[in-house]
Structure formats: C-alpha cells, structure tokens
C-alpha cells in the first residue's frame, strides 16, 4: 500500500505538470462508494454459480463497499503516441477480513486488492495519411454490447479513412499455453479475431457490421454446466470454433430514437461435455454444433425533460440438452444492468447479481422493458421501469415429489431510481427493484416442502445507493 501511495502521489504530480520534453500527462479517477441498502434474497444475488432461493426463510443483508479506479495517460504533444495505465481497487466491503482479492476492509486495511485494469500503448502509424492507430496491451474491447464488452489483452487496429467511416481489426488472446518440450506440441491457445465496419451516412444515422471468430483448443473435456454457459467461464474446459456475425446501428428522427442489434452464431464444439444434471438430468458429450440468434430493438421518444424507452431483446435458447445441437445464444464477457433482480442493476454489482449475461442458463431470454426518465432539474433526475422477462425455452427440472416440470416465466419487475449531482462530478444515487417471481424461478428453490413444487414461492427485492466522484 505504501508503494501504491507513492505511485498515486507521483501520478497526481505529473497530471498537473507540463513536462519540458514534450510529453503531456493526465490523471483521472472514478471513486465509487456503494451500499447495498437492503435485500430480502441475498442467497439469490450470488454470481452465476450458486444463486438459489431458500423457501424456508428470507436472507436479509446490507453492506458498504468501495470500488476505485485511477488511470494515468501519457501522450506526446502532437497526440501521435499515447500510453494508458489504470488500476482498480475493487469491491472492498467495510469490515471484510482476510488478505485475498477484494478483501482488506477490516483493521489496518491490509489486503491484496489492487489489480491492473488497463495497460496499453496507442499510436499513429506515421506512413499512413489517414488515421490508423494500433493499440497494444490490456484494453477495453467491444464487439457488441450484448456479446463482448470488457477488458482483454490483444492488438487492436482502429482506422478512420474518412470522417463518416471507420473500421476495426483486432486479435485478442484469451488463453495462452506455453509449450516447454516436445510433449507439449498439442497444447493450443485460445484466440479471437474481431472485425468491425462503422458507417455514418448522416449525423442521425449510424450503421455497423461485425464479425468475430474464436477458437479454443482445450481437450480436457471437463464438464460445462448450464450455470456456467458463458465463454469466459469454460475456455479451460472446451474445444470449440465459433463465429458470430451481426449488424447494429442507431437512428434519430426528430424526437424519436431507435437502436438495434442482430447477430447469428455458428460453429462447433468438440471433446466437450455439457452437464445439465442439475436441471433436466441430461448430459451431452463430445461433438455438437452451435446455431443461435440474438435480436434487440430499442424505440424511444424524448418530450421536453421526459424520455420514454421501450426495449426488447430475444436470445435464443436450447430446447434439448441431450441432442447434437446447441441453440442457446452464447456471450463472452459483459455486464448487463437492465434488471436489478436478474442482472447487475444494483450499484453493488461485484457480488450482488445473479447473472452478467443477457440470458438465463442455456435457455435464452425474452425481455420486454418500458422505462421513463425525467430530468426534474439540471441536478436531479428520477426514473422508473417495468419489465416482463421469460426464458426463450422452458427450464426443465425435477420437482420435489419427482414430477417433471417445465417453466419459462421469470416474472415482472418494477424498479425506480433517483440521481442528484451534489457537485459537477459528484453523484448521489439510489435505486430499488422488486420482482414478482415467475414459475421458472421454482427451479432454483431450495428448502422446505414449497421448494420445487411447480410454482414460484418467493419474490425478490433489492435496493442500493452510491456516492460517486468521477474526474
């Protein structure tokens, strides 16, 4: 921590000083203080792998935490070269004991809780007249906001031949196996190749085309489960070749606005076991094909200080865990905040969420969400939303009495928020959401006689607050 304090002091000094040798420095921060105000179902808000609902009792909780990011930028005086380094102190809860990751919130504050968030070099190639900038290192990667939008290591070429046209080519390595002798010759790596074209024919219309190809060559055949149905969760357990192609865009016309995303996934898995014994009881082994779809449309209207938005998305789901096809849409690494009960809608989003992906298990998702935002004053904003959610395919599971159950309804959620700017960049915010659970959540119930009886028995509430300074 003393070394980090020295580095922070140095960066603050450099960020406020013009260096004589022609290098400019900037220092930025995001100091996010978050509080889980109250939830009745902290057993559900357990990321991906463990979330369940105890029908015998509520699981109440509240806590406070900090999540701070600081980043440092160095650039030459004509902007041809830029280097970025960012650190994150992530999710340290007040009173959390221990020395592991995201701990160290108790006495003396000692803990291993500082991580590198970004570290990359960005520069202009001098022999190309148009903008053509390679970015090398640990950096933000966006293929599509519903597919992959997170930090990863790679080389990213960004080019803009004209003011209304740009393209992107990237190589991203997500698994590296280093061969040390001849016996390692069959060990392969995980590589991803991304291409994007963006065209802006008018100021109000944006169009994009995206292609992503991924290969992973792990033949360990360790089981992949429905709860871990996310690329980043099973790169160490699967041998696959996957491609995703899609279009996206936006259009503003008068006070109306529209956004859309459409993607198709294909490819195959080999030497892979999909274990769905927790739900359907089926297990599929070895080789199977991927054929999946995703569609999203946003339509909205701005009226003075009001904004109304309807959001729909459909992620295809798999209807048979024992056949030779995967039809469940598959995301890589991302953070969805659309729902408090299902996704990362709570501000304490490090550990209080069920899923970061836009679907449930391998069963896909259907979202219908209507939201309203009202800018009451220049400093004060309020909003509310209602959404009905369901799986694209039924969750099949065995009931408590041995019956076979099939359900797809996740339920209806009502949520609201307030946001007040205490100062220009200092935000005070509060949100809350309540889910009237649909019968599909019965598949996750544990406890007494009400669990897994074919009907949902527990609704879900969560509320959170934050005080956040960004500079």
C-alpha positions as CSV (number, residue, x, y, z in Angstrom):
1,X,0.0,0.0,0.0
2,X,3.0,2.4,0.6
3,X,4.2,1.7,-2.9
4,X,0.7,2.4,-4.3
5,X,0.6,5.7,-2.3
6,X,3.9,6.8,-3.7
7,X,2.8,6.0,-7.2
8,X,-0.5,7.9,-6.7
9,X,1.4,10.9,-5.5
10,X,3.7,10.8,-8.5
11,X,0.8,10.5,-10.9
12,X,-1.0,13.4,-9.3
13,X,2.1,15.5,-9.7
14,X,2.7,14.5,-13.3
15,X,-1.0,15.1,-14.1
16,X,-0.8,18.7,-13.0
17,X,2.6,19.5,-14.6
18,X,3.6,20.2,-18.2
19,X,6.8,18.3,-18.8
20,X,9.5,20.1,-20.7
21,X,10.5,17.2,-23.0
22,X,7.1,17.3,-24.9
23,X,5.1,14.7,-23.1
24,X,1.7,15.6,-21.6
25,X,0.3,13.7,-18.6
26,X,-3.3,13.4,-17.4
27,X,-4.7,11.7,-14.3
28,X,-8.3,10.5,-14.0
29,X,-10.3,8.7,-11.3
30,X,-13.7,7.0,-10.6
31,X,-14.2,6.8,-6.8
32,X,-17.4,4.8,-6.4
33,X,-18.7,4.3,-2.9
34,X,-21.6,1.8,-3.0
35,X,-24.1,0.5,-0.4
36,X,-26.5,-2.4,-0.5
37,X,-29.3,-0.7,1.4
38,X,-31.4,-3.9,1.8
39,X,-32.3,-7.1,0.1
40,X,-34.5,-10.0,1.2
41,X,-32.8,-12.5,-1.0
42,X,-29.0,-12.3,-0.7
43,X,-29.0,-16.0,-1.4
44,X,-30.2,-15.2,-5.0
45,X,-27.7,-12.4,-5.5
46,X,-24.8,-14.8,-5.8
47,X,-22.9,-14.5,-9.2
48,X,-23.9,-17.2,-11.7
49,X,-22.7,-20.4,-10.0
50,X,-24.5,-20.6,-6.7
51,X,-27.6,-18.4,-6.7
52,X,-30.7,-20.1,-5.1
53,X,-33.8,-19.2,-3.2
54,X,-34.5,-20.6,0.3
55,X,-38.2,-21.0,0.8
56,X,-37.8,-21.6,4.5
57,X,-36.5,-18.1,5.2
58,X,-35.6,-14.8,3.8
59,X,-31.9,-13.9,3.6
60,X,-31.6,-10.3,4.5
61,X,-28.4,-8.3,4.2
62,X,-26.9,-4.8,3.8
63,X,-23.3,-3.6,3.5
64,X,-21.0,-0.8,2.2
65,X,-18.0,-1.1,-0.1
66,X,-15.6,1.0,-2.2
67,X,-14.6,0.5,-5.8
68,X,-12.0,2.9,-7.0
69,X,-10.3,3.2,-10.4
70,X,-7.4,5.6,-11.2
71,X,-5.8,5.9,-14.6
72,X,-2.8,7.7,-16.0
73,X,-2.4,8.8,-19.6
74,X,0.9,10.0,-21.2
75,X,1.0,11.4,-24.7
76,X,3.4,13.3,-26.9
77,X,2.5,16.9,-27.6
78,X,1.0,16.2,-31.1
79,X,-1.1,13.2,-30.0
80,X,0.7,10.6,-32.1
81,X,1.6,8.4,-29.2
82,X,-0.4,7.7,-26.0
83,X,0.2,5.3,-23.1
84,X,-2.5,4.3,-20.6
85,X,-2.2,2.6,-17.3
86,X,-5.1,2.0,-14.9
87,X,-5.5,0.3,-11.5
88,X,-8.7,-0.8,-9.7
89,X,-9.3,-1.2,-6.0
90,X,-12.3,-3.4,-6.4
91,X,-15.3,-4.3,-4.2
92,X,-13.7,-3.9,-0.7
93,X,-16.5,-4.2,1.8
94,X,-16.5,-2.4,5.0
95,X,-15.3,-4.8,7.7
96,X,-14.2,-7.6,5.2
97,X,-11.4,-9.5,6.8
98,X,-8.6,-11.5,5.2
99,X,-5.8,-10.9,2.7
100,X,-7.3,-12.3,-0.5
101,X,-8.7,-10.4,-3.5
102,X,-11.3,-7.8,-2.7
103,X,-10.6,-8.2,1.0
104,X,-8.7,-6.0,3.4
105,X,-11.6,-3.8,4.6
106,X,-11.1,-4.6,8.3
107,X,-8.4,-3.3,10.8
108,X,-5.4,-1.7,9.2
109,X,-6.9,-2.3,5.7
110,X,-4.2,-4.8,4.6
111,X,-5.2,-6.9,1.7
112,X,-4.3,-8.0,-1.9
113,X,-6.9,-5.9,-3.5
114,X,-5.2,-3.8,-6.2
115,X,-5.5,-5.0,-9.8
116,X,-4.3,-3.7,-13.2
117,X,-7.4,-2.6,-15.2
118,X,-5.8,-1.3,-18.4
119,X,-2.2,-1.2,-19.6
120,X,-1.8,-0.3,-23.3
121,X,0.1,1.7,-25.9
122,X,-1.8,3.6,-28.6
123,X,0.0,5.2,-31.5
124,X,-0.5,6.5,-35.1
125,X,1.4,4.8,-37.9
126,X,3.5,7.5,-39.5
127,X,3.5,6.3,-43.1
128,X,-0.3,6.3,-43.4
129,X,-2.0,9.6,-44.1
130,X,-5.4,8.7,-42.7
131,X,-6.0,7.9,-39.0
132,X,-4.6,4.3,-38.4
133,X,-3.8,3.6,-34.8
134,X,-2.7,0.2,-33.3
135,X,-3.5,-0.3,-29.6
136,X,-1.4,-3.0,-27.9
137,X,-2.0,-4.4,-24.4
138,X,-4.7,-4.8,-21.8
139,X,-7.5,-2.6,-23.1
140,X,-11.3,-2.2,-23.4
141,X,-12.8,-4.5,-26.1
142,X,-16.2,-4.0,-27.6
143,X,-17.6,-6.4,-30.2
144,X,-21.2,-5.7,-29.3
145,X,-22.8,-4.6,-26.0
146,X,-24.8,-7.9,-25.9
147,X,-21.9,-10.1,-26.9
148,X,-18.5,-8.9,-25.6
149,X,-17.7,-5.6,-23.9
150,X,-14.9,-5.9,-21.3
151,X,-11.2,-5.7,-20.8
152,X,-8.9,-8.1,-22.6
153,X,-5.3,-8.5,-23.9
154,X,-4.6,-8.1,-27.6
155,X,-3.7,-5.9,-30.5
156,X,-6.5,-3.6,-31.8
157,X,-6.2,-1.7,-35.1
158,X,-8.5,1.3,-35.4
159,X,-8.7,3.2,-38.7
160,X,-10.8,6.1,-39.9
161,X,-10.1,6.8,-43.6
162,X,-12.9,9.4,-43.7
163,X,-15.0,11.4,-41.2
164,X,-18.0,9.2,-41.6
165,X,-16.4,5.7,-42.0
166,X,-14.1,3.7,-39.7
167,X,-13.1,0.1,-39.2
168,X,-11.5,-2.1,-36.6
169,X,-9.4,-5.2,-36.7
170,X,-8.3,-7.0,-33.5
171,X,-6.5,-10.1,-32.3
172,X,-7.4,-11.0,-28.7
173,X,-5.7,-13.9,-26.9
174,X,-7.8,-15.2,-24.0
175,X,-5.9,-18.4,-23.2
176,X,-2.1,-19.0,-23.6
177,X,-0.5,-22.3,-23.1
178,X,3.3,-22.2,-23.2
179,X,5.0,-25.3,-24.7
180,X,8.2,-26.2,-22.9
181,X,9.1,-29.5,-24.6
182,X,8.0,-31.8,-27.4
183,X,5.3,-33.4,-25.3
184,X,3.5,-30.0,-25.2
185,X,3.2,-29.8,-29.0
186,X,-0.5,-30.5,-28.9
187,X,-1.2,-27.7,-26.4
188,X,-3.0,-24.9,-28.2
189,X,-4.1,-21.4,-27.3
190,X,-7.4,-19.5,-27.3
191,X,-7.6,-16.8,-29.9
192,X,-10.2,-14.4,-31.1
193,X,-10.3,-12.3,-34.3
194,X,-12.7,-9.3,-34.5
195,X,-13.6,-7.1,-37.4
196,X,-16.0,-4.1,-37.4
197,X,-17.1,-1.6,-40.0
198,X,-18.9,1.6,-38.9
199,X,-20.6,4.0,-41.3
200,X,-22.3,7.2,-40.5
201,X,-24.1,8.4,-43.7
202,X,-25.8,11.3,-41.8
203,X,-25.5,12.9,-38.4
204,X,-28.6,11.0,-37.3
205,X,-27.9,7.5,-38.7
206,X,-25.2,5.0,-37.7
207,X,-24.7,1.6,-39.2
208,X,-22.3,-1.2,-38.2
209,X,-21.3,-4.6,-39.3
210,X,-19.4,-7.0,-37.0
211,X,-17.7,-10.4,-37.3
212,X,-16.0,-12.3,-34.5
213,X,-14.2,-15.7,-34.9
214,X,-13.0,-17.6,-31.8
215,X,-11.1,-20.8,-31.5
216,X,-10.2,-22.6,-28.3
217,X,-8.3,-25.9,-28.2
218,X,-8.7,-27.3,-24.7
219,X,-9.4,-31.0,-24.9
220,X,-9.6,-31.7,-21.2
221,X,-13.4,-32.5,-21.6
222,X,-14.1,-31.1,-18.1
223,X,-17.9,-30.6,-17.6
224,X,-19.5,-27.4,-18.8
225,X,-22.8,-26.7,-16.9
226,X,-25.9,-24.6,-17.7
227,X,-24.9,-22.2,-14.9
228,X,-21.5,-21.6,-16.5
229,X,-22.9,-21.1,-20.0
230,X,-20.6,-18.1,-20.8
231,X,-17.4,-18.2,-22.9
232,X,-15.1,-16.8,-20.2
233,X,-16.4,-19.5,-17.8
234,X,-15.4,-22.5,-19.8
235,X,-12.4,-21.7,-22.0
236,X,-10.4,-24.1,-19.9
237,X,-13.0,-26.9,-20.4
238,X,-13.9,-26.8,-24.1
239,X,-12.6,-27.3,-27.6
240,X,-14.5,-25.0,-30.0
241,X,-14.6,-23.0,-33.2
242,X,-17.3,-20.3,-33.0
243,X,-18.2,-17.4,-35.3
244,X,-20.6,-14.5,-34.7
245,X,-21.8,-12.1,-37.4
246,X,-24.1,-9.2,-36.8
247,X,-25.4,-5.8,-37.7
248,X,-26.2,-2.9,-35.3
249,X,-27.0,0.8,-35.5
250,X,-29.0,3.8,-34.4
251,X,-31.3,6.4,-35.9
252,X,-32.6,9.7,-34.5
253,X,-35.5,11.4,-36.3
254,X,-37.0,14.5,-34.7
255,X,-37.7,13.4,-31.1
256,X,-37.8,9.7,-31.8
257,X,-34.7,7.4,-31.5
258,X,-34.1,3.8,-32.4
259,X,-31.3,1.3,-31.7
260,X,-30.9,-2.2,-33.0
261,X,-28.6,-5.3,-32.8
262,X,-29.0,-8.6,-34.7
263,X,-26.5,-11.5,-34.5
264,X,-26.2,-15.1,-35.7
265,X,-23.8,-17.6,-34.1
266,X,-22.5,-20.8,-35.6
267,X,-19.7,-23.2,-35.2
268,X,-19.0,-26.4,-33.3
269,X,-17.8,-27.9,-30.0
270,X,-15.5,-31.0,-29.8
271,X,-14.2,-33.0,-26.9
272,X,-16.7,-31.2,-24.6
273,X,-19.1,-32.4,-22.0
274,X,-22.3,-30.4,-21.3
275,X,-23.6,-31.4,-17.9
276,X,-27.3,-30.4,-17.3
277,X,-27.8,-32.9,-14.5
278,X,-28.9,-30.1,-12.0
279,X,-31.9,-29.3,-14.2
280,X,-33.0,-31.7,-17.0
281,X,-30.8,-34.5,-15.8
282,X,-29.3,-34.9,-19.3
283,X,-25.6,-34.8,-20.3
284,X,-24.3,-34.3,-23.8
285,X,-20.8,-35.4,-24.7
286,X,-18.1,-34.9,-27.3
287,X,-19.2,-33.1,-30.5
288,X,-22.2,-30.8,-31.2
289,X,-23.0,-27.8,-33.3
290,X,-23.8,-24.2,-32.3
291,X,-26.7,-22.4,-34.1
292,X,-28.0,-19.4,-32.1
293,X,-29.6,-16.0,-32.6
294,X,-29.9,-12.6,-30.8
295,X,-32.1,-9.7,-31.7
296,X,-32.5,-6.3,-29.9
297,X,-34.6,-3.2,-30.7
298,X,-34.9,0.0,-28.7
299,X,-37.5,2.5,-29.6
300,X,-37.9,5.8,-27.7
301,X,-39.3,9.3,-27.6
302,X,-38.0,12.5,-26.0
303,X,-40.5,15.0,-24.8
304,X,-39.1,18.0,-23.0
305,X,-37.4,16.7,-19.9
306,X,-39.1,13.3,-20.3
307,X,-37.6,10.3,-22.1
308,X,-39.6,7.1,-22.8
309,X,-37.9,3.9,-24.0
310,X,-39.2,0.5,-25.0
311,X,-36.5,-2.2,-25.1
312,X,-37.0,-5.7,-26.5
313,X,-34.4,-8.4,-26.9
314,X,-34.6,-12.1,-27.8
315,X,-31.7,-14.5,-27.1
316,X,-32.3,-18.0,-28.5
317,X,-32.3,-20.9,-26.1
318,X,-31.5,-24.6,-26.2
319,X,-34.6,-26.9,-26.0
320,X,-32.8,-30.3,-25.5
321,X,-29.7,-30.8,-23.5
322,X,-29.2,-34.3,-24.9
323,X,-29.2,-33.7,-28.7
324,X,-26.4,-32.8,-31.1
325,X,-27.1,-29.1,-31.3
326,X,-26.6,-26.0,-29.1
327,X,-29.2,-23.4,-29.9
328,X,-28.6,-21.2,-26.9
329,X,-27.1,-17.8,-27.6
330,X,-23.6,-17.6,-26.0
331,X,-22.0,-14.3,-24.8
332,X,-18.3,-13.8,-24.0
333,X,-17.8,-11.3,-21.2
334,X,-20.0,-8.3,-20.4
335,X,-22.1,-6.5,-17.8
336,X,-25.8,-6.0,-18.2
337,X,-27.6,-3.7,-15.8
338,X,-31.2,-3.8,-17.2
339,X,-32.7,-5.7,-14.3
340,X,-32.0,-5.5,-10.6
341,X,-33.2,-9.0,-9.8
342,X,-31.6,-10.8,-12.7
343,X,-28.6,-8.7,-13.8
344,X,-26.1,-6.2,-12.4
345,X,-28.7,-3.5,-11.8
346,X,-27.7,-3.0,-8.1
347,X,-24.9,-0.5,-7.7
348,X,-23.0,-3.1,-5.6
349,X,-22.5,-5.1,-8.7
350,X,-19.4,-7.0,-7.8
351,X,-21.2,-9.7,-5.8
352,X,-24.9,-8.8,-5.7
353,X,-26.1,-10.1,-9.1
354,X,-27.4,-13.4,-10.4
355,X,-26.1,-13.0,-14.0
356,X,-24.0,-10.6,-16.0
357,X,-25.1,-12.2,-19.3
358,X,-28.3,-11.3,-21.2
359,X,-29.9,-14.7,-20.8
360,X,-30.7,-17.4,-18.2
361,X,-28.7,-20.7,-18.2
362,X,-28.6,-22.0,-21.8
363,X,-32.4,-21.2,-22.2
364,X,-32.1,-17.8,-23.8
365,X,-34.1,-14.8,-22.8
366,X,-37.0,-12.6,-23.8
367,X,-37.0,-9.0,-22.4
368,X,-39.8,-6.5,-22.7
369,X,-38.9,-3.3,-20.8
370,X,-40.6,0.1,-20.7
371,X,-38.7,2.8,-18.9
372,X,-39.3,6.5,-18.1
373,X,-36.6,9.1,-17.2
374,X,-37.3,12.6,-16.1
375,X,-34.7,15.3,-15.6
376,X,-36.5,17.3,-12.9
377,X,-33.8,19.9,-12.7
378,X,-30.2,20.3,-14.0
379,X,-29.0,18.4,-11.0
380,X,-31.9,16.0,-10.1
381,X,-33.1,13.0,-12.3
382,X,-35.7,10.4,-11.5
383,X,-36.8,7.3,-13.4
384,X,-38.9,4.1,-13.3
385,X,-39.2,1.0,-15.4
386,X,-41.3,-2.1,-15.6
387,X,-40.3,-5.3,-17.4
388,X,-41.6,-8.7,-18.1
389,X,-39.0,-11.4,-18.5
390,X,-39.0,-15.0,-19.6
391,X,-36.8,-17.7,-21.0
392,X,-36.9,-18.4,-24.7
393,X,-37.1,-22.1,-23.9
394,X,-38.5,-23.9,-20.9
395,X,-36.3,-24.8,-17.9
396,X,-36.8,-28.5,-17.4
397,X,-36.3,-29.8,-13.9
398,X,-37.4,-32.4,-11.5
399,X,-39.9,-31.3,-8.8
400,X,-39.7,-32.1,-5.2
401,X,-42.1,-35.0,-5.5
402,X,-40.2,-36.4,-8.5
403,X,-42.5,-34.8,-11.1
404,X,-41.2,-33.4,-14.4
405,X,-41.6,-29.6,-14.5
406,X,-41.2,-27.2,-17.5
407,X,-41.4,-23.4,-16.9
408,X,-40.3,-20.3,-18.8
409,X,-41.7,-17.3,-16.9
410,X,-39.1,-15.3,-14.9
411,X,-41.7,-12.7,-13.8
412,X,-42.5,-9.0,-13.8
413,X,-40.1,-6.5,-12.2
414,X,-40.8,-2.9,-11.2
415,X,-37.8,-0.6,-10.4
416,X,-37.0,3.0,-9.9
417,X,-34.1,5.4,-9.2
418,X,-33.1,8.9,-8.2
419,X,-29.9,10.7,-9.0
420,X,-28.7,14.0,-7.6
421,X,-25.5,15.8,-8.6
422,X,-24.1,17.3,-5.3
423,X,-21.4,19.0,-7.4
424,X,-20.5,18.9,-11.0
425,X,-18.9,15.4,-11.0
426,X,-20.2,14.1,-7.6
427,X,-23.3,11.9,-7.9
428,X,-25.6,10.7,-5.1
429,X,-27.9,7.9,-6.4
430,X,-30.5,5.5,-5.0
431,X,-32.3,2.6,-6.8
432,X,-34.6,-0.3,-5.9
433,X,-36.3,-3.1,-7.7
434,X,-39.0,-5.8,-6.9
435,X,-39.5,-8.9,-8.9
436,X,-42.9,-10.8,-8.7
437,X,-41.2,-14.1,-9.5
438,X,-42.5,-16.3,-12.3
439,X,-42.7,-20.0,-12.0
440,X,-39.3,-20.6,-13.8
441,X,-37.6,-19.5,-10.6
442,X,-39.1,-22.5,-8.9
443,X,-36.2,-24.5,-10.5
444,X,-33.8,-22.6,-8.2
445,X,-35.7,-23.0,-4.9
446,X,-34.3,-25.0,-2.0
447,X,-35.6,-25.6,1.5
448,X,-38.9,-27.0,2.7
449,X,-42.0,-28.5,1.1
450,X,-42.7,-25.4,-1.0
451,X,-39.4,-25.7,-3.0
452,X,-39.7,-27.2,-6.5
453,X,-43.4,-27.6,-6.4
454,X,-44.0,-26.2,-9.9
455,X,-44.8,-22.7,-8.6
456,X,-42.6,-19.8,-7.5
457,X,-42.9,-19.1,-3.8
458,X,-40.6,-16.1,-3.1
459,X,-40.4,-12.7,-4.6
460,X,-37.1,-10.8,-4.8
461,X,-36.3,-7.2,-3.6
462,X,-33.1,-5.3,-3.7
463,X,-32.1,-1.6,-3.2
464,X,-28.7,0.1,-3.3
465,X,-27.1,3.6,-3.2
466,X,-23.9,5.2,-4.3
467,X,-21.8,8.3,-3.8
468,X,-19.5,8.6,-6.9
469,X,-16.9,11.1,-7.9
470,X,-15.5,10.9,-11.5
471,X,-12.8,13.2,-12.7
